Amino acid sequence: MFTDKETFKQAFLIRLETLCGKQFEESTTRDHYYVLGHMVREHISRHWIATNERNRAQKRKQVYYLSIEFLLGRLLGSNLLNLGVRQVVEEGLRDLGIRLEDVEESEADAGLGNGGLGRLAACFLDSLATLNLPGHGHGIRYKHGLFDQKIVDGYQVELPQQWLRHGNVWEIRKEELAVEVNFWGKVEVYEQNGCLVFRHIDSKKVMAVPYDMPVIGYGTNTVNTLRLWNAEPAKTFPLHKDVMQYKRETEAISEFLYPDDAHDEGKILRLKQQYFLVAASLGSIVRAHRLQHGNLHQLHEYVAIHVNDTHPVLAIPELMRILLDEEGMSWEEAWHITTHTIAYTNHTTLSERLRMAIHLFQPLLPRIYMIVEEINERFCRELWERYPGDWGRIEQMAIIAHGVVKMAHLAIAGSHSVNGVAKLHTEILKQREMRLFYEWAPHKFNNKTNGVTHRRWLLKANPELSALITDTTGSRWIHEPETLIELKPHASDPAFQQALSAVKQQRKGKLAARIYEKTGIRVDESSIFDVQVKRLHAYKRQLLNVLHIMYLYNRLKEDPHFSIYPRTFIFGAKASPGYYYAKRIIKLIHSVADKVNNDKQTNEQLKVIFLENYRVSLAEEIFPAADVSEQISTASIEASGTGNMKFMMNGALTLGTLDGANVEIAEAVGKENMFLFGLTAEEVLNYYEHGGYRAHEYYHHDKRIKQVVDQLVNGFFPDVADYFEPIYDSLLTQNDEYFVLRDFAAYTEAHERVEAAYRDPARWWYMSAVNIAHSGYFASDRTIAEYAVDIWGISPSM
Ligand SMILES: *Cc1c(COP(=O)(O)O)cnc(C)c1O
């Protein structure tokens, strides 16, 4: 139905009638979206079935990627692109007077994630399918994804996201594959044929109903599956007076995505979500394996289960439960299979935070808790034999200690692979955060530097740049992103530079139009577009960026000889609803924007824009238009970052610290092709360990700093009273935990280097081209190929 324009049009119009019951004339954009989505599903259904069939028939090892978040964004455009039918559809619709772009924009973002971690999972799915790898996602079908952000008077307001309001064309409900999940109740122990048998009784049952979504690879017939679980009342609905409460409690499990776990610790609902995901996923994985193999003795040879961060770590005791209680295996065999099946990715160096209080855990999951206790006992015994008498070490490594379960310790003990997400991050895990575990089992530790799918973030988001690349070096880069390096010889070619800058100009114009539409502010399209888009977090240091803008403003006001190359500073960031400090920073950005944008003396040179509701679809408009990529986290804290990679691919230059994957970007492009500044990870970690930093010294000795910090509280922003006082206090009273003031001077100086480079177009566009040329390494195809070989032991199947 997509073979040519005419066939497509015919098929489209017929389905418009059958699916929507409408003549073309009365149809709406949403109808067009719905019909197109259906046509794609119809088109791929044979391949979807064939992929599943092949997986069954070939008995190949499968990988299941368990993640509490999948930040997919919109799917229509990328599905059409991956199927290679986007152009036919675009032209066919144009004949009918429909703009494909409008249809695509009518799709709600599937925002089932907070940020980097969830987006990584989505990029991985794309690469798995494209590389014909048998890899599938398991997640939760949240009714409401990450909240929609509205800005009212400069303050963030959260609205529930309603992505399912008009249904979801991509999903298929598979009620017959539902899995029962048990909470609460108690464990009965009795003896049978000389063995202890455990039975979980009086539990509250929840049905996990899978909704399957196709994951379509680029230019391949492989269609993998993302299975999202929905929580529903069990079939044997308990008919008592609490029936309404039971229904509400059950449905609450898949109702909301938690907006950032760092600020919602110890919540019972969160633990419920985690076990719900794990029990449903393992239930369905094990059922499929049993059907094929009859038993689970070889599970680890045919199944790899990946635990994305600690949220799904209960996969370890849950698999043990299945093998022990349902299969009757010995502990030793069950442990062998479990640890050889499960692999774990660590996403944060603050692993010590990932704890769950026993008093919450034990009553909710009594049998699982018993198993975790046994795992802990055996683990500590093993440590005791290895390190006799070293109580301190064992206490620090224990899985259960001082009333909490340490989820990261359970993940390391119960898996065969522990990976960090960038070289620096993995080194910090090995040398500091998890040093004792690394000493205990060095073979488990490995690095897998993150990547992003260049098909969404370059090919789809930036067709203009993609066309230039293909015109210059051919289209091999789409399948083999590392061949982008072939651009490098063109980096100093004036004609190529000209074309590159024209593409950037075009996309800046497009973003400027969007900015005007959304904010009513006109920005100078020839100014430097300097962008910081990411979640709002103190460690990501949006504050450093803002304070620097305040300094530029002050200087422009006070120093008649001072001028700058015009800048447009663009922000996008959601703050977790309970993270009050972050919300104050959002307000600060708006207060500064108000001042700067409305001051005739400065607003030709300086503009500050906050784009509300930062999400995948908005990100796709921003990256192609960026000149400067702000990656300014306090060194050592950002595990990897992936925004940095998306910017790089789109030819933006990084202004950043040597943190996360910035380090590897610098290794790839050379330090001279980015703008590095500030403390190194080593220096930061030394400060944290030994002290010695005194923020007030920087405040007193640098007039620029004193001025901007004072302005937070001295009435400079008259409308906010003392709203910014906690920010002021964080810097001075609390000694500036993230070294904002320490790095201020270096950051200012780095901005001066940015400006000097931008004033020299030959240099700037050379640097930009070099960044694009080296971005292939940061494609998730490379990352996934490494996971496939080093961790999962899977190979392409087609
Ligand atoms: C890539 C991405 C992120 C992660 O950005 P970082 O700069 O790595 O923190 C967060 N949100 C969205 C919508 C993204 O696309």
The ligand as an SDF file (V2000), in Angstrom:
LIG
                    3D

 15 15  0  0  0  0  0  0  0  0999 V2000
   18.2440   13.4270   25.4550 C   0  0  0  0  0  0  0  0  0  0  0  0
   17.1520   13.8850   26.3430 C   0  0  0  0  0  0  0  0  0  0  0  0
   17.3790   14.0390   27.7130 C   0  0  0  0  0  0  0  0  0  0  0  0
   18.7300   13.8090   28.3510 C   0  0  0  0  0  0  0  0  0  0  0  0
   19.4750   14.9960   28.2520 O   0  0  0  0  0  0  0  0  0  0  0  0
   20.8260   15.2150   29.1020 P   0  0  0  0  0  0  0  0  0  0  0  0
   21.3500   16.5070   28.5790 O   0  0  0  0  0  0  0  0  0  0  0  0
   21.7240   14.0740   28.7500 O   0  0  0  0  0  0  0  0  0  0  0  0
   20.4630   15.2600   30.5190 O   0  0  0  0  0  0  0  0  0  0  0  0
   16.3400   14.4770   28.5130 C   0  0  0  0  0  0  0  0  0  0  0  0
   15.1200   14.7490   27.9970 N   0  0  0  0  0  0  0  0  0  0  0  0
   14.8710   14.6150   26.6750 C   0  0  0  0  0  0  0  0  0  0  0  0
   13.5100   14.9430   26.1630 C   0  0  0  0  0  0  0  0  0  0  0  0
   15.8620   14.1680   25.8120 C   0  0  0  0  0  0  0  0  0  0  0  0
   15.5960   14.0350   24.5070 O   0  0  0  0  0  0  0  0  0  0  0  0
  1  2  1  0
  2  3  1  0
  2 14  2  0
  3  4  1  0
  3 10  2  0
  4  5  1  0
  5  6  1  0
  6  7  2  0
  6  8  1  0
  6  9  1  0
 10 11  1  0
 11 12  2  0
 12 13  1  0
 12 14  1  0
 14 15  1  0
M  END
$$$$
